Every structure is written in C-alpha cells, then in structure tokens.
Amino acid sequence: MYYDEREYNKKAKNLKRFLVLLVLIGIFYVGYQTFKGWSKPAFELTLKDQQIPGTFNITWPTDIRYGVIGTVQSGIISKTPNQGQWPLASVAKIMTAYIILKDHPLSIGQEGPTFTITQKEINEYEAFKKDGQSVVKVTLGEKLTERQLLEGLMIPSANNFAYILARWDAGSVKAFVDKMNKTAQSLGLNQTHYTDPSGADASTVSTPEDQFKLTQLAMQISTFRHIVAMPQVVLPVAGIQYNVNYDLGKDNIVGVKTGSSLPAGANFVFDSKQGDIDILGAVFGASGKSPLITALKDAIILVDSTKTQLSEQKILSKGQVVGFVKVPWSKDTFPIVSTSDFTSVIYPGMKITYTLMSVKDMKFPIKPGQVVGNLILNYEGFTKSIPVTVSKQINPPSFMDRIKRII
C-alpha cells in the first residue's frame, strides 16, 4: 500500500492542533469554573403566616355617614361598608397643626415665636365671626405665641388662628393650602383635598380612612398629643376657652378633633387610651337633632365595643429563628434570627403575613450578628420591618469549593 508521508504529517499536525485546542478549552473551562461568580444566597422563611382565631364584631351606628375604627399601633380594624369623601369641617385642622409642628417643632412647655396681631387679623376675625364661623377673639397689638395659636386652633377650634398660622408658615394662605395638599399626597391620603386651612370650605374633603392615617402620625408628635388632650386653655384676650371635644376624659378619650357644619353634619376623630393601646376612630356625617352630640355618643359606643376585643401579644422574640440562608458552596444552612422583640395589638380575625428580604449585596465572610436582611410583617395595611442577622459565620467559598464545582 502506498504511504503518503505528506498526508500523514498533515493529519498529525491537525491532530496536534485539535489536542492543543482541547487543552486550551479545558484550561479555560477550569479557570472559568474556578473564578466565576456564584449564584446569590437563598433565603428560606420558616415563619408561617397566621390568623388570630375568631371574628371582630362591631355594629356601626346608623346615624353616621362613614366611619373607621382601629388602633394607633396596628392601623384600621373595621370600617363602614360604604366609604367616600365628605366635608371635613374643623377636622381639617389636624393637618394644619401637623404641618406647623413638623415645620416648627415645639417641645412640651416650649412657647415658640411670638406673633403680634395686626389690623389684618382683626378684619379677618370680624369677617369670620359675621359669617358664623368658629373664632377666638383677638385685639390689635395682642401677642400670641406659636403654642397659644395651636392651642386656640385645636381646643376652641379657632378658624382665624388657622389663617394666622398658615400665613406665618408659608407666606400666604394659598401657599399653605398647596402645602397641605402636597403633604396629603406624600402621605398617601389620596381621597383628601384641602381648599382652606380651617375646614370652613365645604370643598375641603377627605375620608375617615385618610384622617385615621393622618392622625396616627400626628399623635406621634408629643406636643400635638398634649394639646388635643387639654380640656381648656387661657388666652391673653379671649381668656378661658373650652375644648369642644366634650368626650375628653370619658372612656379614657384623650383627643383629638371635632368638626361640624351644615354640609358636614358632625365629624369626630377620637383617641381612647386603653392601657398601652390607643383605640383610634373616626365618624363622619353624624346626623340628628344635635349632630355633634350624636358623633360624641357614637364614639363612646364604638370604643366600648372595640376595647373588649383587643389585647397585646408578643409576635416575635429577639433571637428567634425566622429562616435560613443557603449558599451554593456549602451543604450547611445558616439560621436567620430576629434582632428584637415585637409586640402587637391583636384582635379576632387579624391576619399576619411574613416576608423575608435580603440585603442587596452580601459581602463574605458574614459574621454572627451581622445584619443580612429584614423580616417584613404585614397586617391590615400596617407594615413593620425588623432587621435580621445570622447566628453563625458564613465564610466565602474556598479554593477547594471552587475546584469541587468542576468535578
């Protein structure tokens, strides 16, 4: 058989090239597998969603238009079947006071800046009084502090004080009303719209649900909470002015604001402190021979039927295992633990759901006690985030871990 040496050498050379290419591919593969990144650590939640046994029972008064009930701590528990916008009347002053105290904070006992009453405020007082609005008398040259203006705003419900505060804060009433609406939008109060700082305009509207959410925030401000709990205030010219919230002190009601007008009937946002629990509610559009008395009476009824169904329970303990971390280079699982206790107001039918969220970028090693994410608790629109840590160290992948990936 004829032997072609050139053909043989050609084939041998091609074989060598193939073998070299194969070796290079192998080296590249080994290098790639050795140094490529790993998939993200996997979080596994072990807590199970839960529901408190029973059903929350409440009978809503038939002489109100809309209402909600809940707690400051846990949010809304129940609301009337129908919900809609309604004229706020003087309940609008909750937002006015909230903005003033956010922009110009006062500690309890602090008076803040002093204002001198001018002819403009006198004319405004006379005009509002003639219009039948709720006002507090002022005189030319009278000096009032920020605290006194807030007390006059929230206790005897002075519409003229709302305008004084609005101009001081924003430069004009219009600018302040714009701020009220921007604040409402930023807080997610989507059914709320203000056209004046006092609530005298029927076009200043909201819902009980929105005002509940706003009052939750306002009651976290110590000075706001202190003022709305005052039964009376003494002002320089007007003298003793009584709180129009006649429920103060009844059933441990500690605030917060009434509002009444012909378009609104009567509205009442109320807070009843039952031990460590603040029952918060709102009734809008109360009717009857004396709408305000109706609203005040209904608030007591709602508090009485709610307080017996509430309790506090520890939902989470510090150090409690809530899940595990799994990393692709280890067969071990690494416990995830809560960094704090969490106690919540609970009620029949309450649903609690859990979500485990990791931090965006995990850097290894992760030491015991290092925060790796957050446990999110959700119930009835209320959210609580609790940082979580690992209880034992998670080391980065070793060289051998990378080699094992190849085999």
DOSEMAR-982043 format. One line per field, with one value per residue (C-alpha): residue number from 1; x, y, z. Coordinates in steps of 0.001 Angstrom, whole numbers, plus 524288, in hexadecimal, padded with zeros to 5 digits. Example, Ala and Ser with C-alpha at 12.3 -4.5 7.8 and 13.67 -1.06 7.14 Angstrom:
// DOSEMAR-982043
nr = 1 / 2
u = 8300C / 83566
v = 7EE6C / 7FBDC
w = 81E78 / 81BE4
// end
This chain:
// DOSEMAR-982043
nr = 1 / 2 / 3 / 4 / 5 / 6 / 7 / 8 / 9 / 10 / 11 / 12 / 13 / 14 / 15 / 16 / 17 / 18 / 19 / 20 / 21 / 22 / 23 / 24 / 25 / 26 / 27 / 28 / 29 / 30 / 31 / 32 / 33 / 34 / 35 / 36 / 37 / 38 / 39 / 40 / 41 / 42 / 43 / 44 / 45 / 46 / 47 / 48 / 49 / 50 / 51 / 52 / 53 / 54 / 55 / 56 / 57 / 58 / 59 / 60 / 61 / 62 / 63 / 64 / 65 / 66 / 67 / 68 / 69 / 70 / 71 / 72 / 73 / 74 / 75 / 76 / 77 / 78 / 79 / 80 / 81 / 82 / 83 / 84 / 85 / 86 / 87 / 88 / 89 / 90 / 91 / 92 / 93 / 94 / 95 / 96 / 97 / 98 / 99 / 100 / 101 / 102 / 103 / 104 / 105 / 106 / 107 / 108 / 109 / 110 / 111 / 112 / 113 / 114 / 115 / 116 / 117 / 118 / 119 / 120 / 121 / 122 / 123 / 124 / 125 / 126 / 127 / 128 / 129 / 130 / 131 / 132 / 133 / 134 / 135 / 136 / 137 / 138 / 139 / 140 / 141 / 142 / 143 / 144 / 145 / 146 / 147 / 148 / 149 / 150 / 151 / 152 / 153 / 154 / 155 / 156 / 157 / 158 / 159 / 160 / 161 / 162 / 163 / 164 / 165 / 166 / 167 / 168 / 169 / 170 / 171 / 172 / 173 / 174 / 175 / 176 / 177 / 178 / 179 / 180 / 181 / 182 / 183 / 184 / 185 / 186 / 187 / 188 / 189 / 190 / 191 / 192 / 193 / 194 / 195 / 196 / 197 / 198 / 199 / 200 / 201 / 202 / 203 / 204 / 205 / 206 / 207 / 208 / 209 / 210 / 211 / 212 / 213 / 214 / 215 / 216 / 217 / 218 / 219 / 220 / 221 / 222 / 223 / 224 / 225 / 226 / 227 / 228 / 229 / 230 / 231 / 232 / 233 / 234 / 235 / 236 / 237 / 238 / 239 / 240 / 241 / 242 / 243 / 244 / 245 / 246 / 247 / 248 / 249 / 250 / 251 / 252 / 253 / 254 / 255 / 256 / 257 / 258 / 259 / 260 / 261 / 262 / 263 / 264 / 265 / 266 / 267 / 268 / 269 / 270 / 271 / 272 / 273 / 274 / 275 / 276 / 277 / 278 / 279 / 280 / 281 / 282 / 283 / 284 / 285 / 286 / 287 / 288 / 289 / 290 / 291 / 292 / 293 / 294 / 295 / 296 / 297 / 298 / 299 / 300 / 301 / 302 / 303 / 304 / 305 / 306 / 307 / 308 / 309 / 310 / 311 / 312 / 313 / 314 / 315 / 316 / 317 / 318 / 319 / 320 / 321 / 322 / 323 / 324 / 325 / 326 / 327 / 328 / 329 / 330 / 331 / 332 / 333 / 334 / 335 / 336 / 337 / 338 / 339 / 340 / 341 / 342 / 343 / 344 / 345 / 346 / 347 / 348 / 349 / 350 / 351 / 352 / 353 / 354 / 355 / 356 / 357 / 358 / 359 / 360 / 361 / 362 / 363 / 364 / 365 / 366 / 367 / 368 / 369 / 370 / 371 / 372 / 373 / 374 / 375 / 376 / 377 / 378 / 379 / 380 / 381 / 382 / 383 / 384 / 385 / 386 / 387 / 388 / 389 / 390 / 391 / 392 / 393 / 394 / 395 / 396 / 397 / 398 / 399 / 400 / 401 / 402 / 403 / 404 / 405 / 406 / 407
u = 80000 / 80546 / 80904 / 8079B / 8107F / 80B94 / 7FD96 / 80193 / 808C6 / 7FD21 / 7F3FC / 7FD7E / 7FE8A / 7EFBD / 7EEC6 / 7F8A6 / 7F0FF / 7E47A / 7EAFD / 7F0BC / 7E35F / 7DD33 / 7E73A / 7E4F6 / 7D652 / 7D86E / 7E12E / 7D750 / 7CC36 / 7D3AF / 7D771 / 7C9A9 / 7C3B0 / 7CE05 / 7CC6D / 7BE96 / 7B4C9 / 7AB25 / 79C82 / 796A5 / 7945D / 7868C / 77E02 / 77415 / 76952 / 764F8 / 75AC6 / 74CF7 / 74297 / 73890 / 72AAD / 7257C / 7199C / 70BFB / 70576 / 705F8 / 6F7E9 / 6F310 / 6E5D4 / 6E715 / 6DDD2 / 6D37F / 6D3F9 / 6E164 / 6E54E / 6F2CD / 6FBAB / 70811 / 70D71 / 71ACA / 726B3 / 731FA / 73B1C / 73576 / 72D26 / 71F15 / 7178B / 709DF / 7028E / 6F4C9 / 6F0F4 / 6F044 / 6FBAA / 6FC81 / 7010C / 6FA3F / 6FBD7 / 705E3 / 7017D / 70AEA / 710FB / 7193B / 720BE / 7279A / 72F65 / 73198 / 73736 / 73EF6 / 745D1 / 74895 / 74EB6 / 7567B / 75BA9 / 75D23 / 75EB0 / 75B6E / 75F23 / 75532 / 755E3 / 75C83 / 754F4 / 75B89 / 75B8F / 75278 / 748FB / 74309 / 734FF / 7336A / 7279F / 72759 / 724BC / 71A6A / 71341 / 7142E / 70ECA / 70342 / 70046 / 700B5 / 6F865 / 6EE3A / 6EE21 / 6EADF / 6F7F3 / 6FED9 / 7082E / 70FE9 / 71035 / 71CBB / 7201D / 72984 / 73747 / 7342E / 73FBC / 73DD0 / 7481A / 7488A / 743EF / 73874 / 7346A / 734D7 / 72D17 / 722ED / 72298 / 7205E / 718F9 / 70E5B / 71090 / 713B5 / 712D6 / 719A3 / 7255B / 7267E / 7285C / 73276 / 73A6C / 73902 / 73E6E / 7499B / 74DAA / 74C54 / 74B8B / 73D86 / 7314C / 7319A / 73F98 / 73C2E / 73063 / 73949 / 74257 / 736E4 / 73379 / 7419C / 742FD / 73680 / 73B86 / 748C9 / 74206 / 7397E / 72CE7 / 7277E / 71965 / 71CEA / 71C64 / 71DAE / 718FA / 71AE0 / 722A0 / 716FF / 70D1A / 702BF / 7021C / 6F907 / 702AA / 70CEF / 70A30 / 70FEF / 70C33 / 70C7B / 716EF / 71FEE / 71DE4 / 72099 / 72DC6 / 730F6 / 72D30 / 735A5 / 74134 / 73CC0 / 73AEC / 74937 / 74CBC / 74D28 / 748E6 / 73D5D / 7394C / 73A9B / 73287 / 72711 / 725EE / 72438 / 71649 / 71869 / 72254 / 723E4 / 72722 / 72BA4 / 71F61 / 71535 / 71799 / 71311 / 70FAF / 709DD / 70C59 / 700A7 / 70414 / 6FADF / 6FED2 / 70C0F / 70E31 / 702A1 / 7067F / 714A2 / 71305 / 71F19 / 71C02 / 71C06 / 712DB / 704A0 / 6FF2F / 6F16F / 6EAA3 / 6DDFF / 6E3FD / 6EB9C / 6E239 / 6EC0C / 6F90B / 70169 / 70EDF / 71167 / 71BFE / 718F1 / 72494 / 721F0 / 72E4B / 73925 / 72F52 / 72A34 / 71D05 / 71C14 / 70F9F / 70883 / 6FA22 / 6F5CF / 6E88F / 6E1D2 / 6D3B9 / 6C867 / 6C30B / 6D0CE / 6DA90 / 6E670 / 6E03F / 6DCF5 / 6EB26 / 6F021 / 6E647 / 6E986 / 6F80D / 6F5A5 / 6ED75 / 6F841 / 702DD / 6FADA / 6F876 / 706A8 / 70E71 / 7098C / 70E85 / 71C73 / 72870 / 73726 / 73F3B / 74D9D / 74E6F / 75D24 / 7683F / 77620 / 77EE7 / 77380 / 776FF / 76EA7 / 77560 / 78205 / 78C41 / 79163 / 79DBF / 7A0FB / 7AEB8 / 7AA7C / 7A129 / 79F02 / 7935C / 7957C / 78AAF / 784EB / 78075 / 7788E / 77FF6 / 774D0 / 7681F / 75B9D / 74ECB / 7426B / 7345A / 72C69 / 71DF6 / 71540 / 71700 / 723C3 / 72C98 / 73B63 / 74426 / 752F2 / 75CDE / 76B8E / 773BB / 78288 / 78BCD / 78F8B / 79DF8 / 7A315 / 7B198 / 7B802 / 7BBD6 / 7AF4F / 7B18E / 7A7AB / 79F0E / 7A125 / 79495 / 79141 / 78381 / 7763E / 76A5B / 75E3B / 751C0 / 74518 / 737B7 / 72BBC / 733AF / 73DA5 / 74BD6 / 756E0 / 764EA / 76E2F / 77CA8 / 7815F / 78EF3 / 795AD / 79914 / 7A560 / 7B009 / 7AEB8 / 7BC1E / 7BEEA / 7C13D / 7CEBA / 7D78E / 7D396 / 7C52C / 7C815 / 7CF72 / 7C44E / 7BB60 / 7C35C / 7C305
v = 80000 / 80D55 / 815A6 / 8247E / 82A9B / 83852 / 83434 / 82DA1 / 839AE / 8420F / 8396A / 838FD / 847B2 / 8491D / 83F93 / 8476B / 853CF / 84D3B / 8481E / 85591 / 85BC0 / 85177 / 85430 / 862D4 / 860E1 / 85869 / 862A0 / 86D3B / 86513 / 86211 / 87056 / 874EF / 86B49 / 86EB0 / 87D4F / 87FCD / 8857F / 87D94 / 87E60 / 886EF / 88124 / 87C00 / 8808A / 876FF / 87C0D / 8727E / 87B18 / 877C9 / 88201 / 88220 / 88654 / 8897F / 880C0 / 8869C / 8922D / 8A07B / 8A490 / 8B280 / 8B88A / 8C585 / 8D06F / 8D378 / 8E226 / 8E44D / 8E48E / 8DE5A / 8D8F3 / 8D168 / 8CB68 / 8C5E5 / 8C8C2 / 8D23D / 8C6A4 / 8BD67 / 8C557 / 8C415 / 8B836 / 8BACF / 8C4E7 / 8C786 / 8C030 / 8CCC8 / 8D64D / 8E345 / 8F153 / 8FA59 / 9089F / 908E2 / 91504 / 917B2 / 90A1D / 910A1 / 91733 / 90A61 / 90C4A / 91ABB / 9178F / 90C08 / 91480 / 91F77 / 91620 / 90F3B / 91C25 / 922D4 / 91850 / 91B7B / 91382 / 91295 / 91F51 / 926CB / 932B2 / 9354A / 9425E / 94D7C / 953CF / 96158 / 962B2 / 96CC8 / 9733D / 96862 / 95E38 / 9670B / 9686D / 959C8 / 956E6 / 96020 / 95A79 / 94C66 / 94FB6 / 95656 / 94A37 / 941C2 / 93ACA / 935AE / 94085 / 9453A / 953BB / 95B45 / 96998 / 972BD / 9714D / 964C2 / 95B7F / 94CF6 / 94246 / 936E2 / 92E02 / 936F0 / 93774 / 928A0 / 9276F / 93101 / 92981 / 91C11 / 91EA1 / 928E8 / 92684 / 9346F / 935D4 / 94313 / 93CBA / 93329 / 93EA1 / 9454B / 938BD / 9363E / 94390 / 9426C / 934FF / 93697 / 9454A / 944B2 / 93CC4 / 937B6 / 93315 / 92C3E / 9256E / 920D6 / 91B5D / 9147E / 90DAD / 90A1D / 90489 / 8FCB8 / 8F750 / 8F3C6 / 8EC86 / 8E4BE / 8EBAB / 8EA63 / 8EDCC / 8FA88 / 90830 / 91515 / 9225F / 92997 / 927C1 / 9278A / 91E9C / 92926 / 92692 / 91B5E / 91839 / 91438 / 9059F / 8F8BA / 8EB32 / 8E547 / 8DBE1 / 8E6E6 / 8EE9E / 8E266 / 8E101 / 8EF65 / 8EF19 / 8E311 / 8EB8A / 8F7D1 / 8F096 / 8ECA1 / 8FB06 / 8FD26 / 90B78 / 90863 / 8FD64 / 9063D / 91140 / 9090A / 9030E / 91064 / 9131B / 921C9 / 92C86 / 93A7E / 94458 / 9526C / 95970 / 94ECC / 94905 / 93B25 / 93367 / 925D1 / 919FC / 916FD / 9088B / 905D5 / 8F782 / 8FAC5 / 8F23B / 8E96E / 8DB5F / 8E024 / 8E893 / 8F140 / 8F8C3 / 8FBF9 / 904D6 / 907C3 / 90ED5 / 9131D / 91B09 / 91ACA / 91343 / 909E0 / 90788 / 903A4 / 8FC99 / 8F77C / 8F15D / 8EB8E / 8E48A / 8DC51 / 8D78E / 8CA0C / 8C667 / 8C5D8 / 8C548 / 8D185 / 8CEF1 / 8D867 / 8DAEC / 8E479 / 8E6DF / 8EFEE / 8F59A / 8F380 / 8F806 / 8FA2F / 90596 / 908B4 / 90289 / 90556 / 8FE83 / 8F328 / 8F215 / 8F2A8 / 8E86A / 8DF53 / 8E04F / 8DB17 / 8CFEC / 8CC48 / 8CCDC / 8C441 / 8B9E5 / 8BA00 / 8B9F9 / 8ACB0 / 8A65C / 8AB8D / 8A632 / 8A6BA / 89AFD / 898CC / 89542 / 893CA / 891BC / 896BF / 88BAF / 883D9 / 87C1D / 88136 / 87A73 / 87587 / 879D1 / 86FF7 / 8727F / 86A70 / 866A0 / 86098 / 855E1 / 85CEC / 86598 / 87209 / 87642 / 883E6 / 88A10 / 895FC / 8A15B / 8A5AD / 8A239 / 8A6BB / 8A7FF / 8ABA5 / 8AED0 / 8A324 / 8A101 / 895D8 / 892FB / 89A8F / 89521 / 89621 / 8931F / 8927B / 89556 / 89394 / 89D3F / 89C82 / 8A7F7 / 8AB8D / 8A7F3 / 89DBF / 89E82 / 8925C / 88E75 / 8918E / 89174 / 88D78 / 89911 / 89F99 / 8A4AC / 89D2B / 8A218 / 8A581 / 89E0A / 8A53B / 8A36D / 8A773 / 8A832 / 8AFD3 / 8B9DC / 8BBA0 / 8B820 / 8B5D3 / 8B343 / 8AC4D / 8AA72 / 89C5B / 896B2 / 8898D / 881D7 / 87B8F / 87FE3 / 87E0A / 87D31 / 88058 / 874D9 / 86EE4 / 86ADF / 85CC7 / 860B6 / 86644 / 85A06 / 85167 / 858CE / 853CF / 8456F
w = 80000 / 7FC2A / 807EE / 80646 / 81075 / 80D82 / 80FE3 / 81C97 / 82178 / 81E09 / 825DE / 83140 / 83138 / 83118 / 83C5D / 84432 / 84195 / 845F8 / 8525A / 85561 / 8532B / 85BE5 / 86697 / 8654F / 8662A / 87223 / 8786E / 87553 / 87ADA / 88744 / 888C6 / 8862F / 88FB1 / 899D1 / 8998F / 894B5 / 89E1F / 8A5F0 / 8A5C8 / 8B062 / 8BDE4 / 8BF6C / 8CABB / 8D00B / 8D901 / 8E389 / 8EA2B / 8E60F / 8E34C / 8EE14 / 8F0FB / 8FE7A / 90123 / 90125 / 8FA84 / 8FE23 / 900AB / 90066 / 8FDA2 / 8F6D6 / 8FB1C / 8F0EF / 8F36D / 8ED45 / 8DF02 / 8DF95 / 8EA24 / 8ED53 / 8F9CC / 8FD15 / 90547 / 90438 / 9058B / 8FB60 / 8F20A / 8ED82 / 8F239 / 8ED03 / 8E4F0 / 8E080 / 8D423 / 8CC6B / 8CC07 / 8C4F9 / 8C579 / 8CF00 / 8D31F / 8DE05 / 8E558 / 8F094 / 8EFC4 / 8E522 / 8F022 / 8F304 / 8E681 / 8E981 / 8F6E2 / 8F181 / 8E764 / 8F106 / 8FAD4 / 8F042 / 8EAE9 / 8F82A / 902B3 / 910D8 / 91C98 / 9278C / 92F30 / 9243B / 91F3F / 9122F / 90AED / 90ED8 / 90545 / 9063D / 901A2 / 8F6C7 / 8F0B5 / 8E67A / 8F115 / 8F746 / 8EA4F / 8E814 / 8F5A6 / 8F383 / 8E60D / 8EAD1 / 8F6B2 / 8EE2D / 8E58A / 8F151 / 8F198 / 8FDAC / 90209 / 90DCE / 910D3 / 90E1C / 90FEA / 90925 / 90E86 / 915FA / 916BE / 914E0 / 9148E / 90B24 / 91625 / 91971 / 90B38 / 90A65 / 916F6 / 911E2 / 90514 / 90AF8 / 917BA / 9150D / 90669 / 90207 / 8F351 / 8F3FE / 8FAB4 / 8EF5E / 8E617 / 8EEC8 / 8EF74 / 8E0D7 / 8DCFC / 8E6AE / 8E1D4 / 8D318 / 8D091 / 8CBF8 / 8CE4C / 8C048 / 8C1A8 / 8CE5D / 8C860 / 8BD51 / 8C7BC / 8CE3D / 8C18B / 8BE8F / 8CC3B / 8CA9B / 8BDC5 / 8C39D / 8CEB8 / 8C563 / 8C949 / 8BBA4 / 8BEF1 / 8C5CA / 8C00A / 8C747 / 8C2A1 / 8CF91 / 8DC34 / 8E587 / 8DEF2 / 8DD9E / 8CEEF / 8CB6A / 8C092 / 8CA99 / 8CA84 / 8CEDE / 8D3A4 / 8E148 / 8DC93 / 8D807 / 8E48D / 8EC89 / 8E5D1 / 8E7B0 / 8F609 / 8F82A / 8F440 / 8FB45 / 90827 / 90794 / 9097F / 91831 / 917B0 / 90ED1 / 917CE / 923BA / 91DD8 / 9192D / 926C6 / 92D51 / 9322E / 931BB / 92F29 / 933F3 / 92945 / 92B99 / 926EC / 924EC / 93262 / 93579 / 92951 / 92AC3 / 92247 / 919A2 / 91ABF / 92611 / 9262B / 92C14 / 937FD / 93506 / 93252 / 932E8 / 926B6 / 92585 / 918EE / 90DB9 / 9058F / 902F2 / 8F734 / 8F3DB / 8E95D / 8E1B5 / 8D63C / 8DEF7 / 8EA2A / 8F488 / 8F361 / 8FE64 / 8FE7F / 90BEE / 91388 / 91F8B / 92760 / 92CBC / 9341A / 929EF / 91ECC / 91808 / 911C3 / 9066A / 8FEE8 / 8F64F / 8F3C9 / 8E8D4 / 8E596 / 8F2AB / 8F226 / 8FB69 / 9032C / 9081C / 8FEA1 / 9072C / 912DF / 909CF / 90580 / 91382 / 91801 / 90CBA / 90FB5 / 91D72 / 917FD / 90E73 / 918E2 / 92215 / 917C2 / 91342 / 91FE9 / 9246B / 917F0 / 91884 / 91F46 / 91DF1 / 91A1D / 917A9 / 90954 / 90895 / 9124E / 91170 / 90CD6 / 90758 / 8FB1E / 8EFE4 / 8E47F / 8DE8C / 8D4C7 / 8CB05 / 8C327 / 8B70B / 8BB92 / 8C883 / 8CCAF / 8D99C / 8DC6D / 8E43B / 8EDA3 / 8EC23 / 8F8EA / 8FCF4 / 902FB / 90BCC / 91267 / 90C0B / 9134A / 90C26 / 90EE0 / 90A5A / 9080D / 90348 / 8F4DC / 8F3B9 / 8E906 / 8EA0A / 8DE70 / 8DDF6 / 8D352 / 8D434 / 8CC69 / 8CAD8 / 8CA0D / 8BC1F / 8BC65 / 8C5BB / 8C893 / 8CE09 / 8D826 / 8DF7C / 8EE13 / 8F87D / 8FBDF / 8EEAA / 8E871 / 8DC1A / 8D967 / 8DEFE / 8E366 / 8DEA5 / 8E671 / 8DFC7 / 8E5E9 / 8E195 / 8DA14 / 8E4F9 / 8E251 / 8EBE0 / 8E7B1 / 8F10D / 8EDC9 / 8EDFF / 8EFD9 / 8EE85 / 8FAB7 / 8F54C / 8EC03 / 8DD5A / 8D70D / 8C8CC / 8BF98 / 8C119 / 8B5BC / 8B81A / 8B765 / 8A9F4 / 8A5B1 / 8AA63 / 8A151 / 895C0 / 89978
// end
